[in-house]
């Protein structure tokens, strides 16, 4: 009897162990991640992990208005979040009897998962609209503007196999990842879906819900004013330390000088990159009267109907024209008249893109002066301190400054020819930052713990003396935030008022 019980226990143990191993082997430790795009005129982006929304982002002005101050999206199951977004779009009149087609796309590392999730999302959008008394269509059909941009990219790159093989879904994913310019579109289209979703999720997490274009410009100006003032003083602490300890470290002033030059270069070049990023998309540029009239003609609109192709600031841009065209075309039946409208609109947008690209190049050239100013200030600092450096150190310091000057001059030349990208500017800044870090580690090792503590104390004192400037920064950001929130809240209220009237 005892042996039979032991045998039974052994068998049960083996069965338990086997089932545990099988369960472990069949389990998937990696989370299912996906990028979801919902286009109902507002263009909403979601990143999803294991069926729950990790981030939500308004990819255009209408979507910012739609999502502003709303809860019940991030952290929810994707189908519940989509239901909430659909209900909001109906409440604010974005989905209506005049706009009954919602375009969706889902991208993931797993194509089957993406297809399944897309089907679930479409079903939820249709059901949510039905509950609100609207019959709509939700599908993977793509907008006029996206298809046009994809076709243009393929025409420009006829020998690029990766670009020729691009699907609309992958193109939208790459476009979103490259939005702020840190990853160029030409690079993004070659990356796998998981990498792109990770980039998008990081960008979403940094973006404030109220971050309108006006807020971003105000934030950049305020940050630049404060960080420049603080940085100039903070960068100088090593130079001050070595000057005050000249007898102990008679040959180290050169390192401190180079450190100051490189940290200032890194900071100012990053600000240049931020500035270029704000003018990255010509679709946000305001168009002139001639282009506006041409767009109205192509869309068979009168001058009294210009509001239909204006953005929330009352400006006509490529983006606002495309938003109206997307809505018009996706809700129209295919016809010869529609094809004629698209052909005429293509010509108008082609012409406007050329004009705006030239304007963008002019804006970018303005940053050449900023970058050249970095070189000039470095040279001035260098000239002023060379008298204090022993002759034996001058060759080393001159070599470091020459390297800096060559890098800045190359960057300025790239900007001048209009071909520079945000990522290329940031690469230069990163190079200067790396050199500054190397110099700082060298100096820390030389001055020891006591010297490092002295440096930290000097920096703390500098921050205290900068309290007035810090308050000015905080006040400027607070004012910009209040104005952005008021703008979005007012836009929401105006839509409701317009629907009620």
C-alpha positions in Angstrom: 0.0 0.0 0.0 2.8 2.3 0.9 4.6 1.7 -2.4 1.4 2.4 -4.3 0.9 5.7 -2.6 4.5 6.6 -3.3 4.1 5.7 -6.9 0.9 7.8 -7.1 2.7 10.8 -5.6 5.6 10.4 -8.0 3.2 10.3 -11.0 1.3 13.3 -9.8 4.6 15.2 -9.2 5.8 14.4 -12.7 2.5 15.5 -14.2 2.5 18.7 -12.2 6.1 19.4 -13.2 5.4 18.7 -16.9 2.4 20.9 -16.9 4.4 23.7 -15.2 7.2 23.4 -17.8 4.7 23.4 -20.7 2.9 26.4 -19.3 6.2 28.2 -18.8 7.3 27.4 -22.3 4.0 28.4 -23.9 3.7 31.7 -22.0 4.8 34.9 -23.7 6.7 37.2 -21.3 6.9 40.0 -23.9 3.9 42.5 -23.9 1.9 42.9 -27.0 2.5 46.5 -28.1 0.7 48.4 -30.8 0.2 51.8 -32.4 -3.4 52.8 -33.1 -4.4 55.7 -35.3 -8.0 57.0 -35.4 -8.8 59.6 -38.1 -12.2 61.2 -37.9 -10.9 64.6 -38.9 -9.4 64.8 -35.4 -6.4 62.5 -35.7 -5.9 60.6 -32.4 -2.9 58.4 -31.7 -2.8 55.7 -29.1 0.0 53.3 -28.0 -1.3 50.1 -26.5 0.4 47.5 -24.3 -1.3 44.2 -23.5 -4.7 45.6 -24.5 -4.5 48.8 -22.4 -3.8 52.3 -23.6 -0.4 53.6 -22.4 -0.5 57.0 -24.1 -3.0 59.1 -26.0 -1.9 62.0 -28.3 -3.7 64.6 -30.4 -1.8 64.6 -33.7 -3.6 67.7 -34.9 -5.4 70.7 -33.5 -8.8 69.2 -33.5 -7.6 66.1 -31.7 -5.9 68.3 -29.1 -9.3 70.0 -28.5 -11.1 66.7 -28.4 -8.7 65.1 -25.8 -8.1 68.2 -23.6 -9.1 67.7 -20.0 -10.8 64.3 -20.8 -10.3 61.2 -18.6 -11.1 57.6 -19.2 -8.7 57.0 -22.0 -5.1 56.4 -20.8 -4.9 53.3 -18.5 -8.2 51.9 -19.9 -8.8 48.8 -22.1 -8.3 49.9 -25.7 -11.9 49.1 -26.6 -13.2 51.3 -23.7 -10.9 54.1 -24.7 -12.0 53.9 -28.3 -15.6 54.0 -27.2 -14.9 57.2 -25.2 -13.1 58.8 -28.1 -15.9 58.0 -30.4 -18.5 59.4 -28.0 -16.5 62.6 -27.6 -16.1 63.0 -31.4 -19.9 62.8 -31.7 -20.5 65.1 -28.8 -18.3 67.8 -30.3 -19.6 67.3 -33.8 -16.5 65.8 -35.4 -18.4 62.7 -36.3 -21.8 63.6 -37.7 -24.2 63.0 -40.5 -21.8 65.0 -42.7 -18.8 63.0 -41.6 -19.7 59.3 -41.3 -16.4 57.6 -42.2 -13.7 57.0 -39.6 -10.3 55.7 -40.8 -8.3 53.4 -38.5 -5.0 51.7 -38.6 -3.1 49.4 -36.2 0.6 48.6 -36.4 2.4 46.0 -34.3 5.3 43.6 -34.5 2.7 40.9 -34.8 0.6 41.4 -38.0 -2.1 38.9 -36.8 -2.5 40.8 -33.5 -2.6 44.1 -35.3 -5.4 42.9 -37.7 -7.4 41.4 -34.8 -7.1 44.6 -32.7 -8.0 46.7 -35.7 -11.2 44.7 -36.2 -12.1 45.0 -32.6 -11.6 48.8 -32.7 -13.7 49.2 -35.8 -16.5 47.2 -34.3 -16.4 49.3 -31.1 -16.5 52.6 -33.1 -19.5 51.5 -35.2 -21.3 50.2 -32.1 -20.6 53.4 -30.1 -21.9 55.6 -32.9 -25.0 53.4 -33.2 -25.7 53.9 -29.6 -25.6 57.7 -30.3 -28.0 57.3 -33.2 -25.4 57.5 -36.0 -24.7 55.0 -38.7 -21.0 55.2 -39.6 -18.3 53.3 -41.4 -15.0 52.4 -39.7 -12.3 50.8 -41.8 -8.7 50.8 -42.8 -9.4 53.1 -45.7 -6.8 55.8 -45.8 -7.1 59.6 -46.1 -6.4 61.6 -49.2 -3.5 63.4 -47.6 -1.7 60.3 -46.3 -2.0 58.5 -49.6 -0.8 61.5 -51.5 2.3 61.9 -49.3 3.1 58.2 -49.5 2.8 58.3 -53.3 5.1 61.3 -53.4 7.7 59.6 -51.3 7.7 56.6 -53.6 8.0 58.8 -56.7 11.0 60.6 -55.1 12.7 57.2 -54.3 12.1 54.9 -57.3 15.1 52.7 -56.6 14.6 52.3 -52.8 13.1 48.9 -52.3 12.1 49.6 -48.6 10.2 52.7 -49.5 8.6 51.1 -52.5 7.4 48.3 -50.2 5.9 50.7 -47.6 2.3 50.0 -46.6 0.1 52.9 -45.6 0.1 51.7 -42.0 3.9 51.5 -41.8 4.1 54.9 -43.4 1.8 56.5 -40.8 3.8 54.8 -38.1 7.1 56.2 -39.5 5.5 59.7 -40.0 4.4 59.8 -36.3 7.9 58.7 -35.1 9.6 61.4 -37.2 7.2 64.2 -36.2 9.6 66.2 -34.0 12.6 65.7 -36.4 14.8 63.7 -34.0 14.3 60.7 -36.3 14.2 61.5 -39.9 11.5 59.9 -42.0 14.0 58.3 -44.4 15.5 56.5 -41.3 12.1 55.8 -39.7 10.8 53.9 -42.7 13.7 51.4 -42.3 13.1 50.7 -38.6 11.0 47.9 -37.2 7.5 48.5 -35.8 8.5 47.9 -32.1 11.3 50.5 -32.3 9.0 53.1 -33.9 6.3 52.5 -31.3 8.8 52.9 -28.5 9.9 56.3 -30.0 6.3 57.4 -30.3 5.4 56.3 -26.8 8.4 58.3 -25.5 7.3 61.4 -27.4 3.7 61.1 -26.2 4.9 60.8 -22.6 6.8 64.1 -22.9 4.0 66.0 -24.5 1.6 68.0 -22.3 -2.1 67.7 -23.2 -2.2 71.5 -23.4 1.0 71.9 -25.5 -0.2 73.9 -28.4 2.2 75.3 -31.0 2.1 78.7 -29.3 2.9 77.1 -25.9 5.9 75.2 -27.3 7.3 78.4 -28.8 6.9 80.2 -25.5 8.5 77.4 -23.6 11.5 77.3 -25.9 12.1 81.0 -25.5 11.8 80.9 -21.7 14.0 77.9 -21.3 16.6 79.3 -23.6 16.8 82.6 -21.7 17.2 80.9 -18.3 19.4 77.9 -19.2 21.8 80.1 -21.2 22.2 82.5 -18.2 22.6 79.7 -15.7 24.8 77.6 -18.0 27.3 80.5 -18.7 27.9 80.9 -14.9 27.8 77.1 -14.2 30.2 76.2 -16.9 32.8 78.7 -15.5 33.1 77.1 -12.1 36.1 74.9 -13.1 37.9 77.8 -14.6 37.3 79.9 -11.5 38.5 77.0 -9.3 41.7 76.6 -11.2 42.4 80.3 -11.3 42.0 80.5 -7.6 44.3 77.5 -7.2 46.7 78.5 -9.9 49.8 77.6 -7.9 48.5 74.1 -7.2 47.2 73.5 -10.8 49.3 75.7 -13.0 48.7 73.7 -16.2 45.0 72.9 -15.9 43.4 76.1 -17.0 43.3 74.9 -20.6 41.1 71.9 -19.7 38.7 74.2 -17.8 38.5 76.6 -20.8 37.8 73.8 -23.3 35.2 72.4 -20.9 33.5 75.7 -20.9 33.6 76.1 -24.6 32.2 72.6 -25.2 29.4 72.8 -22.7 28.3 76.1 -24.1 28.4 74.7 -27.6 26.3 71.7 -26.6 23.7 73.8 -25.0 23.4 76.4 -27.7 23.4 73.8 -30.5 20.6 71.9 -28.8 18.6 75.1 -28.6 19.2 75.5 -32.4 17.9 71.9 -32.9 14.8 72.8 -30.8 14.2 75.9 -33.0 14.6 73.9 -36.2 12.1 71.3 -34.8 9.5 74.0 -34.3 9.6 74.9 -38.0 10.0 71.2 -39.1 6.6 70.7 -40.8 5.7 73.2 -43.5 2.1 72.0 -43.2 1.8 74.4 -40.2 2.9 77.5 -42.2 0.3 80.1 -43.0 -0.5 80.4 -46.7 -0.9 83.6 -48.7 -3.9 84.9 -50.5 -3.0 83.5 -53.8 -2.6 79.9 -52.5 -5.7 80.3 -50.4 -7.8 81.3 -53.4 -6.4 78.5 -55.5 -7.4 76.0 -52.7 -10.9 77.4 -52.5 -11.3 77.1 -56.3 -10.0 73.5 -56.3 -12.5 72.6 -53.6 -15.4 74.4 -55.2 -15.7 76.8 -52.2 -16.5 80.5 -52.3 -14.5 83.1 -50.4 -17.3 83.2 -47.8 -16.6 79.6 -47.0 -12.9 80.1 -46.3 -13.6 79.2 -42.6 -13.9 75.6 -43.8 -10.2 75.4 -44.7 -8.9 77.5 -41.7 -7.3 76.2 -38.6 -8.3 77.2 -35.0 -6.2 80.4 -35.3 -8.1 81.4 -38.5 -5.1 80.7 -40.7 -5.1 78.7 -43.9 -2.3 76.1 -43.9 -1.5 73.0 -45.9 -2.6 71.0 -42.8 -6.0 72.8 -42.5 -6.6 72.4 -46.3 -5.8 68.7 -46.1 -8.0 68.2 -43.1 -11.0 69.6 -45.0 -10.1 67.6 -48.1 -9.8 64.4 -46.2 -13.2 64.8 -44.7 -14.8 65.8 -48.1 -13.2 63.0 -50.1 -13.7 60.1 -47.7 -17.4 61.0 -47.4 -17.9 61.3 -51.2 -18.7 58.6 -53.7 -16.1 58.0 -56.3 -16.9 60.0 -59.4 -15.3 61.9 -62.3 -16.0 65.1 -60.5 -14.3 64.0 -57.4 -11.2 62.8 -59.3 -11.1 66.2 -61.0 -11.2 67.9 -57.6 -8.3 65.7 -56.4 -6.2 66.4 -59.5 -6.7 70.2 -59.1 -6.0 70.1 -55.4 -2.8 68.0 -56.0 -1.5 70.8 -58.2 -2.4 73.5 -55.6 -0.7 71.6 -52.8 2.4 70.8 -55.0 2.8 74.5 -55.7 2.3 75.5 -52.1 4.8 72.9 -50.9 7.5 74.3 -53.1 6.9 77.8 -51.8 6.8 76.7 -48.2 9.9 74.6 -48.5 11.7 77.7 -49.7 10.4 79.6 -46.7 11.5 76.9 -44.3 15.0 76.9 -45.8 15.1 80.7 -45.1 14.0 80.1 -41.5 16.7 77.4 -41.0 19.4 79.7 -42.3 18.6 82.1 -39.5 20.1 79.5 -37.1 23.4 79.7 -39.0 23.9 83.0 -37.3 23.3 81.5 -33.9 25.7 78.6 -34.5 28.4 81.0 -35.9 27.9 83.1 -32.8 28.8 80.1 -30.7 32.1 79.9 -32.5 32.7 83.6 -32.1 32.0 83.5 -28.3 34.3 80.5 -28.0 37.1 82.4 -29.8 36.7 85.4 -27.6 36.9 83.3 -24.5 39.9 81.5 -25.9 41.7 84.8 -26.8 41.1 86.2 -23.4 42.6 83.3 -21.5 45.5 82.3 -23.7 47.6 84.9 -22.0 47.3 83.0 -18.7 48.3 79.6 -20.2 51.9 78.5 -20.1 53.5 78.2 -23.6 53.8 74.4 -23.2 50.0 74.1 -23.0 49.1 76.4 -25.9 49.4 73.8 -28.6 47.1 71.4 -26.8 44.4 74.1 -26.1 44.7 75.4 -29.7 44.1 71.9 -31.0 41.0 71.5 -29.0 39.6 74.8 -30.1 40.5 74.1 -33.7 38.5 70.8 -33.5 35.5 72.8 -32.0 35.7 75.4 -34.7 35.8 72.8 -37.5 32.7 71.1 -36.1 30.8 74.4 -35.8 31.8 75.6 -39.3 30.7 72.3 -40.8 27.3 72.5 -39.0 26.8 76.1 -40.2 27.7 75.1 -43.8 25.1 72.3 -43.6 22.5 74.6 -42.4 23.3 77.2 -45.1 22.7 74.7 -47.9 19.2 73.9 -46.4 19.9 70.2 -46.1 20.5 70.0 -42.3 18.2 67.9 -40.2 17.2 68.1 -36.5 18.9 64.8 -35.8 22.2 66.0 -37.4 22.2 69.1 -35.3 21.6 67.0 -32.2 24.5 64.7 -33.2 26.8 67.7 -33.2 25.5 68.7 -29.8 26.0 65.2 -28.5 29.6 65.2 -29.8 30.4 68.4 -27.9 28.6 67.0 -24.8 30.8 63.9 -24.9 34.0 65.9 -25.1 32.8 68.1 -22.2 32.0 65.0 -20.1 35.5 63.6 -20.8 37.1 66.8 -19.7 35.0 67.0 -16.5 35.9 63.4 -15.5 39.5 64.3 -16.0 39.2 67.4 -13.9 37.3 65.6 -11.1 40.0 63.0 -10.9 42.6 65.7 -10.6 41.0 67.9 -7.9 39.7 65.0 -5.8 36.7 64.8 -3.4 37.5 68.1 -1.7 37.7 69.9 -5.1 34.5 68.3 -6.4 32.7 69.4 -3.2 33.9 72.9 -3.8 32.6 72.8 -7.3 29.2 71.6 -6.1 29.1 74.4 -3.6 29.9 77.0 -6.2 27.1 75.7 -8.4 24.6 75.8 -5.5 25.5 79.4 -4.9 25.0 80.3 -8.5 21.5 78.8 -8.5 20.7 80.9 -5.5 21.8 84.1 -7.2 19.7 83.1 -10.2 16.4 83.0 -8.2 15.0 86.1 -10.0 15.7 84.6 -13.4 14.2 81.3 -12.3 11.0 83.1 -11.2 10.9 84.8 -14.5 11.1 81.4 -16.2 8.4 79.9 -14.0 6.1 82.9 -14.6 6.6 82.8 -18.4 5.8 79.1 -18.4 2.8 79.5 -16.2 1.4 82.3 -18.4 2.0 80.2 -21.5 0.3 77.2 -19.9 -2.7 79.3 -18.8 -3.1 80.8 -22.3 -2.8 77.4 -24.0 -5.4 75.8 -21.6 -7.8 78.8 -22.2 -7.4 78.4 -25.9 -8.3 74.7 -25.9 -11.1 75.2 -23.4 -12.5 78.0 -25.5 -12.3 75.9 -28.7 -14.3 73.1 -27.0 -16.9 75.6 -25.8 -17.2 77.2 -29.3 -17.8 73.8 -30.9 -20.6 73.0 -28.5 -22.1 76.5 -28.9 -22.0 76.1 -32.7 -23.8 72.8 -32.5 -26.5 74.1 -30.2 -27.1 77.1 -32.5 
